[in-house]
Amino acid sequence: MFRKSALGAIAAAASIALLSACGAGPGSTRSAASDGGRPAELVFAAIPSEQSDDLEASFAPIVTALGKELGIPVRFQAVTSNAAVVEAQVAKRVDVAVYGAFSYYLARTRADVEPVAVPVAAPGGEPGAYAYGVTRGGDSGISSLKDVAGKDVCFTDPGSTTGYLQPLASLREAGVDVDKDVKTVFTHGHDTAVASLLAGDCDIAFVGDVFIDQLLPARGQLKPGQVTKVWTSPLIPGPPIVVGTWLPQDVRDKITQTVTGLTATGAASAGLCKGSEIKGPKDWGEHAGAPACTLGTSTAWTFVKATDATYQPITRICEVTKAEVCTSGG
């Protein structure tokens, strides 16, 4: 009870501060955008991430590109929580925002917003991630989710989409009741889930694909043949760029065209991050090592178009699990 109340109070306070920062209240100059006219200014909001030390700088190439293409000043606003951004969009005080997929699930029923783009990590990649169910190499006791009944299961954290929520939904759909049919072990990390599996603490571990495919092998913590992939989830969409539908259609279309027309290396060539370029990571293929801009808080290569249908997997997870994150926004 205390935790929910405290979080609610924090979110409310953050929302009030954000509404003030974005021009809410008497004398606001944002009525043109709220009434469907062409706005004199756009407000772009995002929340801090452990992946980025300088939030504003990480979004600067996108904000600059939008300002140039739209011919409208775009003001960046750092916000403390997903909930605060959602509340600001309910009040039509943030025109463009980036927040988590579960926060969009919450926002879509409360605010006049639509997702327009989702990041892609590498050229030719998909706009999201997968959850894997992995067993120890050579262990043939589990070949499908139905076989998980009666087993010991390693999850990462109750708030993790790839490490818990998506697997939980899929297990329930396979007829496995996690509360009754399995022994649950929360390891509080994807790497520790794999380590626990290899140590024999569980029979199957559910983790994000990037840890099995890239991170743990690169660190020398996972060798070929040590685990067997027995299940792959549906694609779990990444964090959307969400736009207020109170903006004129031509403005919304231009926002979509601008962000989906950017690539990290193209943005660097255009001088959108002069002096703060990064080097393209190894999975960018021929662009590995090339000067690039950060496009948001993750090392995204580009963005592709998104719609409400893109986030249907989140709707399904929420309907099946009734998870707290589906009402708190994550």
C-alpha positions in Angstrom: 0.0 0.0 0.0 2.8 2.5 0.9 4.7 1.7 -2.2 1.7 2.4 -4.5 0.7 5.5 -2.6 4.3 6.9 -2.7 4.7 6.2 -6.3 1.4 7.9 -7.0 2.4 11.0 -5.1 5.7 11.2 -6.9 4.0 10.8 -10.3 1.5 13.4 -9.4 4.1 15.9 -8.3 6.2 15.2 -11.4 3.1 15.7 -13.6 2.4 19.1 -12.0 6.0 20.2 -12.5 5.9 19.1 -16.1 2.6 20.8 -16.8 4.1 24.0 -15.5 7.3 23.6 -17.5 5.3 23.0 -20.6 3.1 26.0 -20.4 0.0 24.8 -18.6 -2.2 27.2 -16.7 -3.5 30.7 -17.2 -2.1 32.5 -20.2 -0.8 29.3 -21.9 0.3 29.8 -25.5 -0.3 26.2 -26.4 -4.0 26.6 -27.3 -3.4 26.6 -31.1 -2.0 23.1 -30.9 -4.7 21.9 -28.6 -7.4 23.3 -30.9 -5.9 21.6 -34.0 -4.2 24.6 -35.4 -0.5 24.7 -36.4 1.5 25.1 -33.2 4.0 27.8 -32.6 6.2 25.4 -30.8 6.4 21.6 -30.2 7.3 20.1 -26.8 9.3 16.8 -27.0 9.6 14.9 -23.7 11.6 11.8 -22.6 12.6 10.2 -19.4 16.2 9.5 -18.1 17.7 6.2 -18.9 20.7 4.3 -17.4 21.9 3.9 -21.0 22.5 7.6 -21.4 24.4 10.1 -19.3 23.1 13.2 -21.1 19.4 12.8 -22.0 19.0 16.0 -23.9 22.2 15.4 -26.0 21.0 11.9 -26.8 17.8 13.2 -28.4 19.3 16.4 -29.8 19.7 15.0 -33.4 16.0 14.0 -33.5 14.9 17.3 -32.0 17.1 19.3 -34.4 15.9 17.4 -37.4 12.3 17.9 -36.4 12.8 21.6 -36.0 14.5 21.9 -39.5 11.9 19.8 -41.3 8.8 21.3 -39.6 10.0 24.9 -39.5 8.7 25.0 -35.9 10.8 25.4 -32.7 11.0 22.1 -30.8 11.7 22.3 -27.1 13.1 19.3 -25.3 11.8 18.5 -21.8 13.4 15.9 -19.6 10.8 14.3 -17.3 11.3 12.1 -14.2 8.8 9.3 -15.0 6.7 7.6 -17.6 3.6 8.4 -15.6 4.4 12.2 -15.7 4.8 12.2 -19.5 1.4 10.3 -19.9 -0.3 12.9 -17.6 1.2 15.7 -19.6 -0.1 14.2 -22.9 -3.5 13.7 -21.3 -3.4 17.5 -20.7 -2.1 18.1 -24.3 1.0 19.8 -23.0 3.6 17.4 -24.6 3.3 17.0 -28.3 5.9 14.3 -28.9 7.1 11.8 -26.3 9.2 8.7 -25.9 8.2 6.2 -23.2 8.0 2.5 -22.6 5.6 0.1 -24.4 3.6 -0.5 -21.3 3.2 3.2 -20.7 1.8 3.5 -24.2 -0.7 0.8 -23.3 -1.8 2.9 -20.4 -1.7 6.2 -22.4 -3.8 5.0 -25.3 -6.9 4.7 -23.2 -6.4 8.1 -21.5 -4.8 10.5 -24.0 -5.4 11.5 -27.6 -2.1 10.0 -28.8 -0.8 7.6 -31.4 2.6 5.8 -31.9 4.3 6.8 -35.1 7.8 5.2 -34.9 9.8 2.6 -33.1 13.6 2.2 -33.0 15.6 -0.5 -34.8 18.9 -1.4 -33.3 20.8 -2.4 -36.5 20.5 -2.3 -40.3 18.0 -4.9 -41.4 16.9 -5.5 -37.8 13.4 -5.7 -36.3 11.7 -3.1 -34.2 11.8 -4.9 -30.8 13.2 -7.8 -28.9 12.4 -11.5 -28.3 12.3 -13.5 -25.1 14.0 -16.9 -25.1 13.4 -20.0 -23.0 16.7 -21.8 -22.7 17.7 -25.1 -21.1 21.1 -26.5 -20.3 22.8 -28.0 -23.4 21.9 -31.7 -23.8 18.9 -31.5 -21.4 16.0 -33.0 -23.4 13.5 -32.8 -20.6 11.8 -29.6 -22.0 11.0 -29.2 -25.6 7.9 -26.8 -25.3 6.3 -24.6 -22.8 3.8 -27.4 -21.8 6.8 -29.4 -20.5 7.7 -26.6 -18.0 5.0 -27.8 -15.6 6.6 -29.4 -12.6 10.0 -27.8 -13.3 12.1 -25.2 -11.6 12.0 -21.9 -13.6 14.4 -18.9 -13.5 12.9 -15.6 -14.3 14.8 -12.3 -14.2 12.6 -9.7 -12.4 8.8 -9.2 -12.0 9.1 -6.0 -14.0 11.0 -7.4 -17.0 9.1 -7.9 -20.2 11.5 -10.4 -21.8 12.6 -12.0 -18.5 9.1 -12.4 -16.9 6.0 -10.8 -18.3 6.0 -12.2 -21.8 7.1 -15.7 -20.7 4.4 -15.6 -18.0 1.7 -14.8 -20.5 2.9 -17.5 -22.9 3.1 -20.1 -20.1 -0.5 -19.3 -19.0 -1.6 -19.6 -22.6 0.1 -23.0 -22.8 -1.8 -24.2 -19.7 1.0 -23.8 -17.2 0.0 -22.0 -14.0 3.2 -20.4 -12.7 1.7 -20.0 -9.2 0.9 -23.7 -8.9 2.7 -25.7 -11.4 6.4 -24.6 -11.2 8.9 -23.5 -8.6 9.9 -19.9 -9.4 13.3 -18.4 -9.0 13.8 -14.7 -9.5 17.5 -14.0 -10.3 17.2 -10.2 -10.7 19.2 -10.2 -13.9 19.4 -11.8 -17.4 23.1 -12.8 -16.9 22.4 -14.2 -13.4 19.4 -16.2 -14.8 21.7 -17.9 -17.3 24.3 -18.4 -14.6 21.7 -20.0 -12.3 20.5 -22.3 -15.0 24.1 -23.5 -15.7 24.6 -24.0 -12.0 21.6 -26.3 -11.9 19.4 -24.0 -9.8 16.6 -24.2 -12.4 15.6 -26.3 -15.4 14.7 -23.5 -17.8 15.6 -19.8 -17.8 13.7 -17.0 -19.6 15.9 -14.1 -20.8 16.2 -11.4 -23.4 17.5 -12.5 -26.8 20.4 -10.1 -26.9 22.0 -11.8 -23.8 22.0 -15.2 -25.5 22.8 -14.0 -29.0 25.4 -11.3 -28.2 26.2 -10.0 -24.8 27.1 -13.2 -22.8 29.1 -14.9 -25.6 31.0 -11.6 -26.1 31.8 -11.5 -22.4 33.0 -15.1 -22.5 30.2 -16.1 -20.0 28.4 -18.4 -22.5 30.1 -20.9 -24.7 28.6 -22.7 -27.8 26.4 -25.6 -26.7 26.0 -24.6 -23.1 22.3 -23.7 -23.6 19.6 -24.9 -25.9 16.9 -22.5 -27.1 13.5 -24.3 -26.7 11.2 -21.3 -27.0 11.1 -17.9 -28.7 8.4 -15.4 -27.9 6.5 -13.2 -30.4 8.3 -9.9 -31.2 8.0 -7.5 -28.2 7.9 -4.0 -29.6 10.4 -1.3 -28.4 9.6 2.1 -26.9 7.5 4.2 -29.3 7.7 7.8 -30.3 4.2 8.9 -29.5 2.5 12.0 -31.0 -0.6 13.9 -29.9 -3.5 13.6 -32.3 -4.5 17.1 -31.6 -1.7 18.2 -33.9 -2.7 18.8 -37.6 -2.4 15.7 -39.8 0.3 17.3 -41.9 2.4 18.0 -38.9 2.0 14.4 -37.6 2.9 13.1 -41.0 6.0 15.2 -41.2 7.1 14.1 -37.8 6.8 10.4 -38.9 8.6 11.1 -42.1 11.4 12.9 -40.4 12.2 10.4 -37.7 11.8 7.3 -40.0 14.0 9.1 -42.5 17.0 9.4 -40.1 19.8 6.9 -39.8 22.5 7.3 -37.1 25.3 7.7 -39.7 23.2 9.9 -41.9 22.5 12.2 -39.0 26.2 12.4 -38.3 26.9 13.3 -42.0 24.3 16.0 -41.8 26.1 17.5 -38.8 23.3 16.9 -36.3 25.7 15.8 -33.5 28.9 17.6 -34.5 31.5 17.1 -31.8 29.6 14.3 -30.0 29.7 11.5 -32.6 29.9 7.9 -31.6 31.3 4.9 -33.5 28.8 2.5 -35.0 28.7 -0.9 -33.1 29.8 -4.2 -34.6 26.3 -5.3 -35.4 25.9 -2.4 -37.9 27.8 -4.5 -40.5 29.4 -2.2 -43.1 28.6 0.8 -40.9 30.5 -0.6 -37.9 33.0 2.0 -36.7 31.5 4.8 -38.8 30.8 8.2 -37.2 27.2 8.2 -36.0 24.7 10.1 -33.8 22.8 8.7 -30.9 19.1 8.6 -31.8 17.6 8.5 -28.3 18.9 6.7 -25.2 19.8 3.5 -27.0 22.2 2.9 -29.8 19.4 2.9 -32.5 20.3 2.7 -36.2 17.0 4.2 -37.3 13.2 4.2 -36.7 10.4 2.5 -38.6 6.8 3.4 -38.7 4.6 2.2 -35.9 0.8 2.0 -35.3 -1.4 0.9 -32.4 -1.3 -2.6 -34.0 2.4 -2.7 -33.4 1.7 -2.8 -29.7 -0.9 -5.6 -29.8 1.6 -7.9 -28.0 1.6 -5.6 -25.0 -2.2 -5.6 -25.0 -2.2 -9.4 -25.0 0.4 -9.6 -22.2 -1.8 -7.3 -20.1 -5.0 -9.1 -20.8 -3.4 -12.5 -19.9 -1.3 -11.5 -16.9 -3.2 -8.6 -15.3 0.2 -7.3 -14.3 0.6 -4.2 -12.2 2.8 -2.6 -14.9 -0.3 -2.5 -17.1 -2.0 -0.1 -14.7 1.0 1.8 -13.5 2.6 2.3 -17.0 6.0 0.8 -16.2 
